[in-house]
Every structure is written in C-alpha cells, then in structure tokens.
Amino acid sequence: MIVNAKTKTYLRLFHKYIGFIFSLFIFQLTITGILLLYPKYFGLNTTYVSNSYILKKYQLLDYQDVKKLGKKNEKIFLLNKSLYYEKIFIDQFQNNVVNAIYQTNNNILLVFLEKQINLYTLEEIDNQFEVIDVKENSFNDEIIKIGVNKKGLILIKSKTALYQINKEELVKIKKFTDVTWLAPFLPERNEAISYLELHQGKGVSLHRIITELHNGKILGSFFTYILLLSSISLLFLIFSSFLFGISYKKERNG
C-alpha cells in the first residue's frame, strides 16, 4: 500500500493527538483487562471494599446508617428499615420505625412504628432466637417517642395523648412520672460493622469494581461512551502504525 506524503502527514498528526487524548483511557482498559484475566492471582474475588463512597455508590449502607434501639444494653439494631435482634433478622418495614424494646418477662419484642405497634414473640431454640408469633396493632395517633418508668412499664407519647402498656394492654393516662425516654443512637463502630456484614456482606467485591471500571459503568453512561471511543481509537492507532511500518519498509527497499 502506497501512502503519499500528504496523507502520511495527516496520519501522523491524527496518530499523535488521538494517542495523546485517549492514552489514559487506553491505559485503564489495559490494566483492568490484565487484572480481570487473572482474578484469582490478584485476589479480586476475595477482596472487598467498604469505604463510605463505594458503599453509597452501590446503594449499600455505611456503618453510620446503623441505629441501635431500645435500652443501651439491648441488641436491637435497625439497618435502614430492616430490624435485627441478637443478630437474628426480625422484619423489614415500609414505614419508619420510631423505636423498639424487648420485654424479658414474656420474650416479646415490641416495635413502634409511626402508627402501628408490632409484637414479636420470640423463643430461644439452640441458643438462637426465633420469631414464633407476630401481632400487628394499628394505632390511631402518631407515635412520637417511647420510654420506661422506674417500674419498668413502657410509656408512649403520641401527638395528642399519653399511653402506658400494661400486660400488652394500651392504657391512656394523664401524665408521666420518672420516665426515661429512649431514642435511636449510633452503636460502636465494630458492632455496627458486624451487623452490616450480616445484612449485606463484607462490602463490594474488588472483582465487581474492576469489571465496572473496565466497562465504564462505575462512572455512568458518559464514561462508557468515552471508553468505547478509546477502544475505537486503539484500532486506529494499530492501523496507522501498520501503515507507517509498511511505508517505511517500502522506502528502505526502494
């Protein structure tokens, strides 16, 4: 193939600038491609990333999204709208959870939603709790907060009234005395992470991240389009290099 001087000049310019513009993306495609060829060697399937940015990127929860409910010594955890007790999944809710508390005398976990009170009867089987019965009680008013008094009775404050739970019965009262109000709070980080791993795994696998870096999905459709252009530009660079090589060889032989 004969390439005249003018065409050769244009090809060299295109080769130079296209190579410069897309070099970084071609480098990314090459490196990620090598990593994906040997996932076991690089430990892609056994390595997990759990920093806040990556977790949010993949719509996963961070340890700061974990809330502890009830009394401080109780292991009631809320992860988004999924509730766990003693590392056992209890339920997932559509409405917001105000708080929850466990009654040791009758093994009932009370969960207070905005306008509903759920009672989960638990039983310990082989050192592990299981839900054996569920009762859902609608509440006409909106629950604001719950608390306990010195006698251990559960108290409820709604928008319009005050209530007391006595033997699973809801009794309307006029005032509270000696009340300790309960509010959701952040648990210790290690404790929160252990529940996160139980709920959603260790994080995002490195194999998934590298794969989406390779195809551009991790940064959106625009970046995918850029990588497509980079792949096409690589074909042009190979083709133009081939033409330069043929032309150079013919010039030497000529």
Phi, psi and omega in degrees: 000126181265128178243118182287169186297321181294314179298320180297323179295315178296319179298320180295320178296313178299318180300317182294308187285322177295319177298320180292316184293316187260006184300319182295319180289324176295321176299317179298314179300321181292310183296312181295326177297318178296317180298319181287339176289330183231063184297324181291318181297319181271000177067034184292327183275349182247001179251133182236144179250130184225026176284161190301318183296314181295318180298317179292325179300322180262017176057041175252162182277148173258164181300335178286348177274354181273131179240143176256135184247170177073208178282161185297330182272356179270145181258066175251118186237139178244120178246103189060258177236021177255131185252136177234145172228125182051042178065020175249129179294130181259303184191164173239135189245150174275322181267166181290140177268123179283310179187178177209157180208147182251130177262110184288334184291332179231012177054046178243129174262116179263126179244124184256112173266181183299317181224040182198147175235119179256138178243117179252115177275123183251151175224136180272114180237120182054048178061027179217134181283143174225145178278122181250347179200146180226132174236130179247118181245120178288152183232124187291332182257171178265123181284130179263311180200165178233162179203178176228146176260184184294337179277355180087007179282144180272131182243144182235133174247119177253186181290334186239346186207174177243141183225159177226136177263121181229109181055049177069005176259141181264118184242129179279131180233172185266325182207163178252150171221143178052054183258136170253110182281140181253143178217146177301143181217163181281128177281177174296149187301314181299321179293318179296318181295323179297323178285327176298316179296324177293323186277318188226010180090187186283347182141210179260127181294145180296330178298318179294319180295314180296320179300316182282339169289322182292319181265357174086358185293335183295335181247012174100174186294328180296318180292327176298320178295321178297317179293327175296315177297324179296320179295319178294319180297326178296322176298319178296318180297320178294315181297314181293322177297322177297316179296319178297320180295315178297315181297319181295319181295319180293323179296321179291320180287333181283000000 
